[in-house]
Amino acid sequence: MKPLYPLFVRLLAYAGLMFLMSLIIQFDFAEGEVKEDSLIEITQEVILLIGSLLLIGFSSKAKDFRIFNLTLAGILGIHFVREFDFWLNTQLFDKAWQVLALIILVFVVVMVIRNWKKLVLETASISKTYGFAFFFSGFIILHVFSRLYGRKIMWIDLLRDTHTKYVVEENGDKIIPLRDFMRPVKDASEESIELLAYSIILIGVVEMIIFGVKSSRKTN
């Protein structure tokens, strides 16, 4: 039974994470609209920051996967800057996030070029773990499913009849245009899917770090 204790701990921790994410979504939905400074957006940024810091912090302890962890930290760092674009562009200067993202990208590319063979070996090894599967799944949900899910045409098709039935008309035109009617629903739903994807990515990062640390201890 003892060998299963870590599994139960993970189950409770990850279930708790998902419960927390649902509460965050519920809070923002109660506000009626998901904006740039919403709790959902802030949580996405926090998750990315935590993931990057964990990968950097444990890169020395997981020596067998150091390059992989640092590369992944850079990728998440670019995502963090992208999610933080509104604040950066308004508080620093226009297109600030592009500049910062480019700086991180240059560092990552240089590191990858210098350590290409090592990165390939590390990636091939860790890709067999279920932690990588979590991360890969979250990445696909984030960059493929959420983008397709958030297409305007889908939400217009879904809400067109509701808009026609319930939105008041004035002088023959709807007071609220269909695109404005569907936008808060579309944005809230899309951002919620992104939050789920980031949560899955974080779980994958934690699992890969655990695997990396354990593997490095065995080889030392």
Secondary structure, DSSP 8 states (H G I E B T S, - for coil): -GGGHHHHHHHHHHHHHHHHHHHHHHHHHHHTS--TTSHHHHHHHHHHHHHHHHHHHTTTTSGGGHHHHHHHHHHHHHHHHHHTHHHHHHHT-TTHHHHHHHHHHHHHHHHHHHTHHHHHHHHHHHTTSHHHHHHHHHHHIIIIIHHHHT-HHHHHHHHHHHHHHHS-EETTEESS-HHHHHHHHHHHHHHHHHHHHHHHHHHHHHHHHHHHHHHHHHH-
